[in-house]
Amino acid sequence: MKTWKQLERFAGSDRLTIYRAHGGATIYEEDRFRSPLVSITDGNSLDSASSDRVVRVAVEAVLHELRRIDR
């Protein structure tokens, strides 16, 4: 499982950014406009270790799928 910094670097290599908020994360495409692609939340605060882990695992899976689709 990757850390948030590792996920941000991984996303950046595909011109994507991750915005983390209180209860989840949104992946944005950074071409000409900042377009939201995917939002992920488990309904709890990311301050909880288990919620943070669930969202990070989901973000990592989505980033892998977006990369696969792009090819």
ABEGO torsion letter per residue (X at the ends): XBBAAAAAAAAAAAGBBBBBBAAEBBBBBBBABBBBABBBBAGBBAABAAAAAAAAAAAAAAAAAAAAAAX
